[in-house]
């Protein structure tokens, strides 16, 4: 197993922090939840499902035909009604659902009654455009309220949405549209990022204009007011179509297993996987975990998850979890450094944010900018801090606790994945004595373990592969259109035991607490975003000057990992200059999106290969991380590494250019 050497010492951490007394006394979930869930996990999840409003109660909690699960069989509900109408009906219509803050500083507070009306209008509009139950709707929007409104409108009419992060290229968008055969796209003219208006509609045009594209209708939100190309047979303005609709919409209840959304994520091949989530189980777990892990109190808390809606964190912990719990939350469009590096803390101060959920990459960036910046703002409203997306190193954890949390907020380090749908491993803030850098323990109702190559649990103190040993309500149901890949990717590695293979390495410390160590496959984690090495390699070799490419994730002090590419040029191309490197980096951004731009590209004469022709990425990672080379005797040509090592000491363009 390969593991990130920078993380291998983590589990020797000895500091721990007990929950603040006041929080522990009033916590939504106490220690007894573990025993209750252990006694009968299915009854436990049924109890949590009862927190929702069902049109028809289920007959059976779980139908498990490994690896295919059906939860709450026979039950039906409407997910949007659970996130909206239910709160209005209970007299909470005037409560703010979203405090939206645009990057340029425009503000909009939307109550649950207003949000419900907007979602009803959007649902009516989609129906008028011809969207039917089961149709896939692509959403490619910036972080504006219409993103959440669109998702909920889709959920309301039973049309699974597929949100694509606005930073993905037209090519990535097109692949996703084609894979799920989507006839409808919701986008905007653009959004604001780092003080400028970025374009989105033109990317959708490029995808929709491609030969054989299934796209028939594009609904466009006006956000920036910039000019956009317009195809009158296909394109419609949101304000023309949605605003004139009725704000009433009779919502149908759908089967608990009705598809809610498809979200694409990188796997170990070049083709992203469409992760399918369904309705009842997903909402049960995201709702419960938001309630339990963030100790969310609807009457008093102001919650802020800084993720983008284009990632699973935005789906589960901006839209479905918090809204099912009637949360008041902040939604921010832009970047943390626009117009100044205190923007996040200004938002916390202005809205009185009590629960903050962000990523280690952001925390490390704030560390770099310096503790004086947050110290200029009043952060005393905060009472709990969350972390997600990648392992959090103890230094960043301690800094977060001290400089943001004023030394009195519990930190919940939450491990989960696009595939798990909801949080799986995390401290419980009123129960757990937290340790800097450890996600610690599977939540009540969740069964996780660390096993060795043969699937045997490792003892305390040991390391191996993280597995999930029992089905859970928010688990992915399959990969869209590819049951075989679903079985192969997640269930074949430990098929004898029937375990779900998460793709992460982990350790158990002497107390049995879990420490996540990063991916063990060819998936990189850049700023908490998953990108596969193969995806970047195939983008590189699609450039006419590139013959062969190998990509590795190298430890990076801010982004967790950075992409380092080794490239062999085609015969006749002996350019090695900075211009070519820049051209290749831009090419990857064009093919996949700016998030996939390599931090560093090395033009090399050869790649290290075994005699059977397999690229030895371990060696490339050693080079990229400036380590002494490990064993090179299995290389077909051991001198290759000297050639590469010599070359790498030359120019290193930064990822910012
Ligand atoms: O490697 C783990 C890492 O992120 C992967 C999941 O990525 P994605 O599906 O994009 O979802 C990210 C947000 C849930 C995991 O396989 N990861 C996520 N959270 C943590 C983590 N690694 C360590 N600690 C975490 N808290």
Boltz pocket constraint, residues with backbone or C-beta under 6 A from the ligand:
constraints:
  - pocket:
      binder: B
      contacts: [[A, 265], [A, 312], [A, 313], [A, 387], [A, 388], [A, 389], [A, 390], [A, 391], [A, 392], [A, 413], [A, 414], [A, 415], [A, 416], [A, 417], [A, 418], [A, 419], [A, 425], [A, 439], [A, 502], [A, 503], [A, 504], [A, 516], [A, 517], [A, 518], [A, 519], [A, 525], [A, 528], [A, 529], [A, 530]]
      max_distance: 6.0
